[in-house]
Amino acid sequence: MMAAEHPFSPPGPEAKVFVISVAAELSGLHPQTLRTYDRLGIVEAGRTGGGGRRYSLRDIELLRQVARLTHEGLGLEGVRRVIQLETQVDALQQKIAELQAELATAHQALGTVQNLPVRVTDAQISVWHKPRR
């Protein structure tokens, strides 16, 4: 096949392409530390058919974050919880963005305008009481 038929596209940030020695160097951690984090499920490496570990750019960013948090005194269980919560926050923010886009599309299709929040100082409130008999 000719190269023009299949142009090269670099791997994305999730692609597990770095061997453990390169990931250790890029993250500033010892390879044994990476093995420990993988075993504990803090930063899970991908595996080759032969069992070798492979890390992505996102994994390396996460390893750097783990190193920073542990350097600041957080234990590994605390680090695991922080990462878990940050992952949940990211997923929720993505879902909110999707729902906001869906809502905007629906408003556009219906020709309506979204309700804007009203400051309490601009609101007028009337209270109605049922007359007593």
N, CA, C and O atoms as a GROMACS GRO file, in nm:
protein
  532
    1MET      N    1   0.083  -0.119   0.000
    1MET     CA    2   0.000   0.000   0.000
    1MET      C    3   0.088   0.125   0.000
    1MET      O    4   0.198   0.126   0.054
    2MET      N    5   0.036   0.226  -0.060
    2MET     CA    6   0.110   0.351  -0.066
    2MET      C    7   0.080   0.434   0.058
    2MET      O    8  -0.029   0.426   0.115
    3ALA      N    9   0.178   0.512   0.099
    3ALA     CA   10   0.164   0.592   0.220
    3ALA      C   11   0.052   0.694   0.209
    3ALA      O   12  -0.009   0.732   0.309
    4ALA      N   13   0.024   0.739   0.088
    4ALA     CA   14  -0.080   0.841   0.068
    4ALA      C   15  -0.218   0.786   0.100
    4ALA      O   16  -0.308   0.863   0.134
    5GLU      N   17  -0.237   0.655   0.088
    5GLU     CA   18  -0.367   0.596   0.116
    5GLU      C   19  -0.401   0.599   0.265
    5GLU      O   20  -0.518   0.613   0.301
    6HIS      N   21  -0.302   0.587   0.349
    6HIS     CA   22  -0.323   0.585   0.494
    6HIS      C   23  -0.231   0.687   0.560
    6HIS      O   24  -0.122   0.652   0.607
    7PRO      N   25  -0.274   0.813   0.566
    7PRO     CA   26  -0.187   0.914   0.627
    7PRO      C   27  -0.168   0.884   0.776
    7PRO      O   28  -0.257   0.830   0.842
    8PHE      N   29  -0.052   0.921   0.825
    8PHE     CA   30  -0.019   0.898   0.966
    8PHE      C   31  -0.098   0.993   1.054
    8PHE      O   32  -0.105   1.113   1.028
    9SER      N   33  -0.157   0.939   1.158
    9SER     CA   34  -0.221   1.024   1.259
    9SER      C   35  -0.163   0.981   1.393
    9SER      O   36  -0.164   0.862   1.427
   10PRO      N   37  -0.113   1.076   1.470
   10PRO     CA   38  -0.050   1.042   1.598
   10PRO      C   39  -0.152   0.985   1.695
   10PRO      O   40  -0.271   1.016   1.688
   11PRO      N   41  -0.105   0.902   1.787
   11PRO     CA   42  -0.197   0.844   1.885
   11PRO      C   43  -0.252   0.952   1.979
   11PRO      O   44  -0.186   1.052   2.005
   12GLY      N   45  -0.371   0.930   2.027
   12GLY     CA   46  -0.433   1.025   2.120
   12GLY      C   47  -0.380   1.010   2.261
   12GLY      O   48  -0.297   0.923   2.287
   13PRO      N   49  -0.426   1.094   2.352
   13PRO     CA   50  -0.374   1.092   2.490
   13PRO      C   51  -0.409   0.966   2.567
   13PRO      O   52  -0.350   0.940   2.671
   14GLU      N   53  -0.504   0.888   2.517
   14GLU     CA   54  -0.543   0.765   2.586
   14GLU      C   55  -0.468   0.642   2.534
   14GLU      O   56  -0.478   0.535   2.593
   15ALA      N   57  -0.394   0.657   2.424
   15ALA     CA   58  -0.324   0.543   2.363
   15ALA      C   59  -0.210   0.497   2.454
   15ALA      O   60  -0.125   0.576   2.493
   16LYS      N   61  -0.210   0.369   2.485
   16LYS     CA   62  -0.108   0.310   2.572
   16LYS      C   63   0.015   0.277   2.488
   16LYS      O   64   0.022   0.169   2.429
   17VAL      N   65   0.110   0.369   2.481
   17VAL     CA   66   0.224   0.354   2.391
   17VAL      C   67   0.360   0.354   2.461
   17VAL      O   68   0.459   0.312   2.400
   18PHE      N   69   0.369   0.401   2.584
   18PHE     CA   70   0.498   0.415   2.652
   18PHE      C   71   0.530   0.294   2.738
   18PHE      O   72   0.449   0.251   2.820
   19VAL      N   73   0.651   0.237   2.717
   19VAL     CA   74   0.696   0.127   2.803
   19VAL      C   75   0.724   0.184   2.941
   19VAL      O   76   0.735   0.305   2.958
   20ILE      N   77   0.735   0.097   3.040
   20ILE     CA   78   0.745   0.140   3.179
   20ILE      C   79   0.868   0.227   3.204
   20ILE      O   80   0.860   0.322   3.283
   21SER      N   81   0.980   0.198   3.139
   21SER     CA   82   1.101   0.279   3.163
   21SER      C   83   1.082   0.423   3.114
   21SER      O   84   1.127   0.517   3.179
   22VAL      N   85   1.015   0.439   3.001
   22VAL     CA   86   0.989   0.573   2.948
   22VAL      C   87   0.886   0.645   3.035
   22VAL      O   88   0.901   0.763   3.066
   23ALA      N   89   0.781   0.574   3.075
   23ALA     CA   90   0.679   0.634   3.162
   23ALA      C   91   0.740   0.677   3.295
   23ALA      O   92   0.706   0.782   3.349
   24ALA      N   93   0.830   0.595   3.349
   24ALA     CA   94   0.896   0.630   3.475
   24ALA      C   95   0.980   0.757   3.458
   24ALA      O   96   0.977   0.845   3.544
   25GLU      N   97   1.052   0.765   3.349
   25GLU     CA   98   1.135   0.883   3.325
   25GLU      C   99   1.049   1.007   3.306
   25GLU      O  100   1.080   1.113   3.361
   26LEU      N  101   0.943   0.995   3.228
   26LEU     CA  102   0.856   1.110   3.202
   26LEU      C  103   0.780   1.156   3.327
   26LEU      O  104   0.752   1.275   3.342
   27SER      N  105   0.748   1.063   3.416
   27SER     CA  106   0.673   1.098   3.537
   27SER      C  107   0.764   1.134   3.653
   27SER      O  108   0.718   1.192   3.752
   28GLY      N  109   0.893   1.100   3.642
   28GLY     CA  110   0.986   1.130   3.750
   28GLY      C  111   0.979   1.028   3.864
   28GLY      O  112   1.027   1.055   3.974
   29LEU      N  113   0.921   0.913   3.838
   29LEU     CA  114   0.907   0.808   3.939
   29LEU      C  115   0.990   0.687   3.901
   29LEU      O  116   1.030   0.671   3.786
   30HIS      N  117   1.017   0.603   3.998
   30HIS     CA  118   1.092   0.480   3.975
   30HIS      C  119   0.999   0.376   3.912
   30HIS      O  120   0.880   0.372   3.946
   31PRO      N  121   1.049   0.292   3.822
   31PRO     CA  122   0.964   0.189   3.761
   31PRO      C  123   0.894   0.100   3.865
   31PRO      O  124   0.780   0.058   3.843
   32GLN      N  125   0.961   0.070   3.978
   32GLN     CA  126   0.896  -0.012   4.080
   32GLN      C  127   0.776   0.059   4.141
   32GLN      O  128   0.677  -0.004   4.177
   33THR      N  129   0.784   0.191   4.151
   33THR     CA  130   0.670   0.269   4.200
   33THR      C  131   0.553   0.257   4.104
   33THR      O  132   0.438   0.244   4.147
   34LEU      N  133   0.581   0.262   3.974
   34LEU     CA  134   0.475   0.246   3.874
   34LEU      C  135   0.412   0.108   3.885
   34LEU      O  136   0.290   0.094   3.873
   35ARG      N  137   0.494   0.006   3.908
   35ARG     CA  138   0.440  -0.130   3.925
   35ARG      C  139   0.349  -0.137   4.048
   35ARG      O  140   0.244  -0.201   4.044
   36THR      N  141   0.390  -0.072   4.156
   36THR     CA  142   0.309  -0.070   4.278
   36THR      C  143   0.176   0.001   4.254
   36THR      O  144   0.071  -0.050   4.293
   37TYR      N  145   0.180   0.116   4.189
   37TYR     CA  146   0.057   0.190   4.161
   37TYR      C  147  -0.035   0.109   4.071
   37TYR      O  148  -0.157   0.112   4.087
   38ASP      N  149   0.023   0.036   3.976
   38ASP     CA  150  -0.057  -0.050   3.888
   38ASP      C  151  -0.121  -0.162   3.969
   38ASP      O  152  -0.240  -0.191   3.953
   39ARG      N  153  -0.043  -0.226   4.054
   39ARG     CA  154  -0.095  -0.336   4.137
   39ARG      C  155  -0.206  -0.289   4.230
   39ARG      O  156  -0.303  -0.361   4.253
   40LEU      N  157  -0.193  -0.166   4.283
   40LEU     CA  158  -0.294  -0.110   4.374
   40LEU      C  159  -0.414  -0.051   4.299
   40LEU      O  160  -0.515  -0.016   4.361
   41GLY      N  161  -0.404  -0.041   4.167
   41GLY     CA  162  -0.515   0.013   4.088
   41GLY      C  163  -0.522   0.164   4.088
   41GLY      O  164  -0.626   0.220   4.054
   42ILE      N  165  -0.415   0.231   4.127
   42ILE     CA  166  -0.416   0.377   4.129
   42ILE      C  167  -0.396   0.432   3.988
   42ILE      O  168  -0.472   0.518   3.944
   43VAL      N  169  -0.296   0.382   3.917
   43VAL     CA  170  -0.274   0.414   3.776
   43VAL      C  171  -0.252   0.280   3.706
   43VAL      O  172  -0.146   0.220   3.717
   44GLU      N  173  -0.354   0.236   3.634
   44GLU     CA  174  -0.349   0.104   3.571
   44GLU      C  175  -0.290   0.112   3.432
   44GLU      O  176  -0.338   0.186   3.346
   45ALA      N  177  -0.186   0.034   3.411
   45ALA     CA  178  -0.120   0.028   3.282
   45ALA      C  179  -0.194  -0.066   3.189
   45ALA      O  180  -0.262  -0.159   3.233
   46GLY      N  181  -0.179  -0.041   3.060
   46GLY     CA  182  -0.227  -0.137   2.962
   46GLY      C  183  -0.128  -0.252   2.955
   46GLY      O  184  -0.017  -0.240   3.007
   47ARG      N  185  -0.165  -0.361   2.893
   47ARG     CA  186  -0.076  -0.477   2.883
   47ARG      C  187  -0.060  -0.519   2.738
   47ARG      O  188  -0.155  -0.514   2.658
   48THR      N  189   0.060  -0.560   2.706
   48THR     CA  190   0.086  -0.618   2.574
   48THR      C  191   0.052  -0.766   2.580
   48THR      O  192   0.022  -0.819   2.687
   49GLY      N  193   0.057  -0.832   2.467
   49GLY     CA  194   0.031  -0.975   2.463
   49GLY      C  195   0.128  -1.053   2.551
   49GLY      O  196   0.092  -1.157   2.606
   50GLY      N  197   0.250  -1.003   2.564
   50GLY     CA  198   0.351  -1.069   2.647
   50GLY      C  199   0.346  -1.026   2.792
   50GLY      O  200   0.427  -1.073   2.872
   51GLY      N  201   0.254  -0.939   2.829
   51GLY     CA  202   0.239  -0.896   2.968
   51GLY      C  203   0.312  -0.768   3.004
   51GLY      O  204   0.305  -0.724   3.119
   52GLY      N  205   0.382  -0.706   2.909
   52GLY     CA  206   0.452  -0.580   2.937
   52GLY      C  207   0.355  -0.466   2.961
   52GLY      O  208   0.248  -0.460   2.900
   53ARG      N  209   0.394  -0.377   3.049
   53ARG     CA  210   0.309  -0.262   3.079
   53ARG      C  211   0.328  -0.152   2.975
   53ARG      O  212   0.438  -0.130   2.926
   54ARG      N  213   0.217  -0.084   2.942
   54ARG     CA  214   0.219   0.031   2.851
   54ARG      C  215   0.136   0.143   2.914
   54ARG      O  216   0.029   0.119   2.971
   55TYR      N  217   0.188   0.264   2.902
   55TYR     CA  218   0.124   0.381   2.961
   55TYR      C  219   0.091   0.484   2.854
   55TYR      O  220   0.160   0.495   2.752
   56SER      N  221  -0.015   0.561   2.878
   56SER     CA  222  -0.057   0.668   2.787
   56SER      C  223  -0.009   0.802   2.842
   56SER      O  224   0.040   0.812   2.954
   57LEU      N  225  -0.025   0.906   2.760
   57LEU     CA  226   0.006   1.042   2.808
   57LEU      C  227  -0.081   1.077   2.928
   57LEU      O  228  -0.035   1.140   3.023
   58ARG      N  229  -0.208   1.037   2.923
   58ARG     CA  230  -0.299   1.064   3.034
   58ARG      C  231  -0.251   0.992   3.160
   58ARG      O  232  -0.258   1.047   3.270
   59ASP      N  233  -0.201   0.868   3.145
   59ASP     CA  234  -0.147   0.794   3.259
   59ASP      C  235  -0.028   0.868   3.319
   59ASP      O  236  -0.014   0.875   3.441
   60ILE      N  237   0.057   0.922   3.234
   60ILE     CA  238   0.176   0.994   3.282
   60ILE      C  239   0.136   1.120   3.357
   60ILE      O  240   0.196   1.152   3.460
   61GLU      N  241   0.036   1.191   3.308
   61GLU     CA  242  -0.016   1.308   3.380
   61GLU      C  243  -0.070   1.266   3.517
   61GLU      O  244  -0.048   1.333   3.618
   62LEU      N  245  -0.140   1.152   3.519
   62LEU     CA  246  -0.195   1.101   3.644
   62LEU      C  247  -0.083   1.059   3.740
   62LEU      O  248  -0.094   1.083   3.860
   63LEU      N  249   0.022   0.997   3.689
   63LEU     CA  250   0.136   0.960   3.773
   63LEU      C  251   0.201   1.084   3.834
   63LEU      O  252   0.240   1.082   3.951
   64ARG      N  253   0.212   1.189   3.758
   64ARG     CA  254   0.268   1.315   3.810
   64ARG      C  255   0.178   1.372   3.920
   64ARG      O  256   0.227   1.424   4.020
   65GLN      N  257   0.047   1.361   3.901
   65GLN     CA  258  -0.047   1.409   4.002
   65GLN      C  259  -0.034   1.326   4.130
   65GLN      O  260  -0.034   1.381   4.240
   66VAL      N  261  -0.022   1.194   4.116
   66VAL     CA  262  -0.004   1.106   4.232
   66VAL      C  263   0.124   1.143   4.306
   66VAL      O  264   0.125   1.151   4.428
   67ALA      N  265   0.231   1.167   4.232
   67ALA     CA  266   0.359   1.205   4.293
   67ALA      C  267   0.344   1.336   4.370
   67ALA      O  268   0.396   1.350   4.481
   68ARG      N  269   0.274   1.432   4.311
   68ARG     CA  270   0.254   1.562   4.377
   68ARG      C  271   0.172   1.547   4.506
   68ARG      O  272   0.206   1.604   4.609
   69LEU      N  273   0.064   1.469   4.498
   69LEU     CA  274  -0.023   1.450   4.615
   69LEU      C  275   0.048   1.374   4.727
   69LEU      O  276   0.034   1.409   4.845
   70THR      N  277   0.124   1.273   4.691
   70THR     CA  278   0.197   1.198   4.796
   70THR      C  279   0.308   1.285   4.854
   70THR      O  280   0.337   1.276   4.974
   71HIS      N  281   0.371   1.368   4.771
   71HIS     CA  282   0.474   1.459   4.821
   71HIS      C  283   0.415   1.560   4.920
   71HIS      O  284   0.481   1.603   5.014
   72GLU      N  285   0.288   1.596   4.898
   72GLU     CA  286   0.219   1.690   4.988
   72GLU      C  287   0.169   1.622   5.114
   72GLU      O  288   0.112   1.687   5.201
   73GLY      N  289   0.190   1.488   5.125
   73GLY     CA  290   0.156   1.419   5.249
   73GLY      C  291   0.032   1.332   5.244
   73GLY      O  292  -0.005   1.274   5.346
   74LEU      N  293  -0.033   1.322   5.132
   74LEU     CA  294  -0.153   1.241   5.120
   74LEU      C  295  -0.114   1.095   5.104
   74LEU      O  296  -0.023   1.063   5.027
   75GLY      N  297  -0.182   1.006   5.174
   75GLY     CA  298  -0.157   0.864   5.162
   75GLY      C  299  -0.215   0.809   5.032
   75GLY      O  300  -0.294   0.876   4.966
   76LEU      N  301  -0.174   0.688   4.998
   76LEU     CA  302  -0.218   0.630   4.870
   76LEU      C  303  -0.369   0.610   4.865
   76LEU      O  304  -0.429   0.626   4.759
   77GLU      N  305  -0.432   0.576   4.977
   77GLU     CA  306  -0.578   0.560   4.976
   77GLU      C  307  -0.645   0.696   4.955
   77GLU      O  308  -0.746   0.705   4.885
   78GLY      N  309  -0.589   0.801   5.014
   78GLY     CA  310  -0.640   0.936   4.990
   78GLY      C  311  -0.621   0.978   4.846
   78GLY      O  312  -0.710   1.040   4.786
   79VAL      N  313  -0.506   0.944   4.789
   79VAL     CA  314  -0.480   0.974   4.648
   79VAL      C  315  -0.582   0.904   4.560
   79VAL      O  316  -0.636   0.963   4.467
   80ARG      N  317  -0.607   0.776   4.589
   80ARG     CA  318  -0.705   0.699   4.511
   80ARG      C  319  -0.842   0.768   4.517
   80ARG      O  320  -0.911   0.778   4.416
   81ARG      N  321  -0.881   0.814   4.635
   81ARG     CA  322  -1.012   0.880   4.652
   81ARG      C  323  -1.018   1.013   4.578
   81ARG      O  324  -1.119   1.044   4.515
   82VAL      N  325  -0.910   1.091   4.584
   82VAL     CA  326  -0.905   1.219   4.512
   82VAL      C  327  -0.921   1.195   4.362
   82VAL      O  328  -0.997   1.264   4.296
   83ILE      N  329  -0.848   1.097   4.310
   83ILE     CA  330  -0.856   1.066   4.168
   83ILE      C  331  -0.997   1.020   4.131
   83ILE      O  332  -1.051   1.060   4.028
   84GLN      N  333  -1.055   0.937   4.215
   84GLN     CA  334  -1.191   0.888   4.190
   84GLN      C  335  -1.291   1.004   4.187
   84GLN      O  336  -1.376   1.011   4.099
   85LEU      N  337  -1.279   1.095   4.283
   85LEU     CA  338  -1.371   1.209   4.288
   85LEU      C  339  -1.350   1.303   4.170
   85LEU      O  340  -1.447   1.355   4.114
   86GLU      N  341  -1.225   1.326   4.131
   86GLU     CA  342  -1.199   1.412   4.016
   86GLU      C  343  -1.255   1.350   3.888
   86GLU      O  344  -1.304   1.421   3.801
   87THR      N  345  -1.246   1.219   3.876
   87THR     CA  346  -1.302   1.150   3.761
   87THR      C  347  -1.454   1.165   3.758
   87THR      O  348  -1.513   1.187   3.652
   88GLN      N  349  -1.518   1.154   3.875
   88GLN     CA  350  -1.663   1.173   3.883
   88GLN      C  351  -1.701   1.315   3.845
   88GLN      O  352  -1.798   1.336   3.772
   89VAL      N  353  -1.627   1.413   3.895
   89VAL     CA  354  -1.656   1.553   3.864
   89VAL      C  355  -1.642   1.576   3.714
   89VAL      O  356  -1.728   1.642   3.654
   90ASP      N  357  -1.537   1.524   3.652
   90ASP     CA  358  -1.519   1.540   3.508
   90ASP      C  359  -1.635   1.479   3.431
   90ASP      O  360  -1.686   1.539   3.337
   91ALA      N  361  -1.678   1.359   3.471
   91ALA     CA  362  -1.790   1.292   3.403
   91ALA      C  363  -1.918   1.372   3.419
   91ALA      O  364  -1.996   1.385   3.324
   92LEU      N  365  -1.942   1.426   3.539
   92LEU     CA  366  -2.062   1.505   3.562
   92LEU      C  367  -2.060   1.636   3.483
   92LEU      O  368  -2.162   1.678   3.429
   93GLN      N  369  -1.943   1.700   3.476
   93GLN     CA  370  -1.932   1.823   3.398
   93GLN      C  371  -1.957   1.796   3.250
   93GLN      O  372  -2.020   1.876   3.182
   94GLN      N  373  -1.908   1.683   3.202
   94GLN     CA  374  -1.933   1.646   3.062
   94GLN      C  375  -2.081   1.621   3.039
   94GLN      O  376  -2.136   1.663   2.938
   95LYS      N  377  -2.146   1.553   3.133
   95LYS     CA  378  -2.290   1.526   3.120
   95LYS      C  379  -2.370   1.656   3.123
   95LYS      O  380  -2.465   1.671   3.047
   96ILE      N  381  -2.333   1.748   3.209
   96ILE     CA  382  -2.401   1.878   3.216
   96ILE      C  383  -2.388   1.951   3.082
   96ILE      O  384  -2.485   2.007   3.032
   97ALA      N  385  -2.268   1.951   3.025
   97ALA     CA  386  -2.246   2.017   2.896
   97ALA      C  387  -2.333   1.953   2.788
   97ALA      O  388  -2.391   2.023   2.706
   98GLU      N  389  -2.341   1.820   2.789
   98GLU     CA  390  -2.425   1.750   2.691
   98GLU      C  391  -2.572   1.788   2.708
   98GLU      O  392  -2.642   1.813   2.610
   99LEU      N  393  -2.619   1.791   2.833
   99LEU     CA  394  -2.759   1.825   2.859
   99LEU      C  395  -2.789   1.971   2.824
   99LEU      O  396  -2.897   2.001   2.773
  100GLN      N  397  -2.694   2.061   2.851
  100GLN     CA  398  -2.714   2.200   2.815
  100GLN      C  399  -2.722   2.217   2.663
  100GLN      O  400  -2.803   2.295   2.614
  101ALA      N  401  -2.639   2.143   2.590
  101ALA     CA  402  -2.644   2.150   2.444
  101ALA      C  403  -2.776   2.093   2.393
  101ALA      O  404  -2.836   2.148   2.301
  102GLU      N  405  -2.820   1.984   2.454
  102GLU     CA  406  -2.948   1.923   2.416
  102GLU      C  407  -3.064   2.020   2.444
  102GLU      O  408  -3.155   2.032   2.362
  103LEU      N  409  -3.060   2.087   2.557
  103LEU     CA  410  -3.164   2.183   2.592
  103LEU      C  411  -3.164   2.302   2.496
  103LEU      O  412  -3.270   2.347   2.453
  104ALA      N  413  -3.046   2.351   2.463
  104ALA     CA  414  -3.037   2.463   2.370
  104ALA      C  415  -3.091   2.424   2.232
  104ALA      O  416  -3.159   2.503   2.167
  105THR      N  417  -3.062   2.302   2.189
  105THR     CA  418  -3.114   2.252   2.061
  105THR      C  419  -3.265   2.243   2.065
  105THR      O  420  -3.332   2.279   1.968
  106ALA      N  421  -3.320   2.196   2.177
  106ALA     CA  422  -3.465   2.185   2.191
  106ALA      C  423  -3.530   2.323   2.189
  106ALA      O  424  -3.633   2.341   2.125
  107HIS      N  425  -3.472   2.419   2.260
  107HIS     CA  426  -3.526   2.555   2.260
  107HIS      C  427  -3.522   2.614   2.119
  107HIS      O  428  -3.617   2.680   2.076
  108GLN      N  429  -3.414   2.589   2.049
  108GLN     CA  430  -3.402   2.642   1.913
  108GLN      C  431  -3.506   2.579   1.823
  108GLN      O  432  -3.568   2.648   1.741
  109ALA      N  433  -3.527   2.449   1.836
  109ALA     CA  434  -3.625   2.380   1.752
  109ALA      C  435  -3.767   2.428   1.782
  109ALA      O  436  -3.850   2.436   1.692
  110LEU      N  437  -3.794   2.461   1.909
  110LEU     CA  438  -3.927   2.506   1.947
  110LEU      C  439  -3.945   2.657   1.928
  110LEU      O  440  -4.057   2.708   1.936
  111GLY      N  441  -3.836   2.728   1.904
  111GLY     CA  442  -3.844   2.872   1.888
  111GLY      C  443  -3.868   2.944   2.018
  111GLY      O  444  -3.924   3.053   2.020
  112THR      N  445  -3.827   2.882   2.130
  112THR     CA  446  -3.846   2.945   2.260
  112THR      C  447  -3.714   2.998   2.312
  112THR      O  448  -3.607   2.970   2.258
  113VAL      N  449  -3.724   3.077   2.416
  113VAL     CA  450  -3.606   3.133   2.480
  113VAL      C  451  -3.594   3.071   2.618
  113VAL      O  452  -3.693   3.056   2.690
  114GLN      N  453  -3.472   3.036   2.654
  114GLN     CA  454  -3.451   2.980   2.787
  114GLN      C  455  -3.487   3.083   2.893
  114GLN      O  456  -3.467   3.203   2.875
  115ASN      N  457  -3.539   3.033   3.005
  115ASN     CA  458  -3.566   3.122   3.119
  115ASN      C  459  -3.434   3.164   3.179
  115ASN      O  460  -3.345   3.082   3.203
  116LEU      N  461  -3.423   3.290   3.204
  116LEU     CA  462  -3.302   3.341   3.267
  116LEU      C  463  -3.330   3.361   3.415
  116LEU      O  464  -3.442   3.396   3.452
  117PRO      N  465  -3.232   3.341   3.500
  117PRO     CA  466  -3.255   3.363   3.643
  117PRO      C  467  -3.290   3.509   3.670
  117PRO      O  468  -3.238   3.600   3.605
  118VAL      N  469  -3.376   3.530   3.765
  118VAL     CA  470  -3.419   3.665   3.803
  118VAL      C  471  -3.364   3.694   3.941
  118VAL      O  472  -3.375   3.613   4.032
  119ARG      N  473  -3.305   3.810   3.955
  119ARG     CA  474  -3.255   3.849   4.086
  119ARG      C  475  -3.374   3.871   4.179
  119ARG      O  476  -3.478   3.921   4.137
  120VAL      N  477  -3.358   3.835   4.304
  120VAL     CA  478  -3.466   3.848   4.400
  120VAL      C  479  -3.508   3.993   4.414
  120VAL      O  480  -3.626   4.020   4.437
  121THR      N  481  -3.418   4.087   4.402
  121THR     CA  482  -3.453   4.228   4.416
  121THR      C  483  -3.544   4.275   4.303
  121THR      O  484  -3.615   4.374   4.320
  122ASP      N  485  -3.542   4.206   4.189
  122ASP     CA  486  -3.625   4.245   4.075
  122ASP      C  487  -3.761   4.175   4.076
  122ASP      O  488  -3.849   4.209   3.997
  123ALA      N  489  -3.778   4.079   4.163
  123ALA     CA  490  -3.902   4.000   4.164
  123ALA      C  491  -4.008   4.069   4.248
  123ALA      O  492  -3.978   4.135   4.348
  124GLN      N  493  -4.131   4.051   4.208
  124GLN     CA  494  -4.244   4.098   4.287
  124GLN      C  495  -4.320   3.976   4.334
  124GLN      O  496  -4.356   3.889   4.254
  125ILE      N  497  -4.344   3.969   4.463
  125ILE     CA  498  -4.413   3.854   4.519
  125ILE      C  499  -4.545   3.901   4.578
  125ILE      O  500  -4.550   3.996   4.656
  126SER      N  501  -4.650   3.834   4.538
  126SER     CA  502  -4.782   3.863   4.593
  126SER      C  503  -4.829   3.741   4.670
  126SER      O  504  -4.818   3.628   4.622
  127VAL      N  505  -4.882   3.766   4.789
  127VAL     CA  506  -4.933   3.656   4.871
  127VAL      C  507  -5.084   3.670   4.874
  127VAL      O  508  -5.137   3.777   4.902
  128TRP      N  509  -5.154   3.562   4.845
  128TRP     CA  510  -5.298   3.560   4.845
  128TRP      C  511  -5.343   3.477   4.963
  128TRP      O  512  -5.296   3.365   4.984
  129HIS      N  513  -5.435   3.532   5.040
  129HIS     CA  514  -5.494   3.458   5.154
  129HIS      C  515  -5.640   3.434   5.123
  129HIS      O  516  -5.711   3.520   5.072
  130LYS      N  517  -5.681   3.316   5.154
  130LYS     CA  518  -5.821   3.280   5.137
  130LYS      C  519  -5.902   3.357   5.243
  130LYS      O  520  -5.869   3.353   5.361
  131PRO      N  521  -6.009   3.426   5.199
  131PRO     CA  522  -6.087   3.502   5.298
  131PRO      C  523  -6.150   3.408   5.401
  131PRO      O  524  -6.194   3.297   5.368
  132ARG      N  525  -6.154   3.454   5.525
  132ARG     CA  526  -6.217   3.375   5.632
  132ARG      C  527  -6.367   3.395   5.626
  132ARG      O  528  -6.416   3.502   5.589
  133ARG      N  529  -6.438   3.292   5.663
  133ARG     CA  530  -6.585   3.301   5.666
  133ARG      C  531  -6.637   3.315   5.803
  133ARG      O  532  -6.758   3.324   5.822
   0.00000   0.00000   0.00000
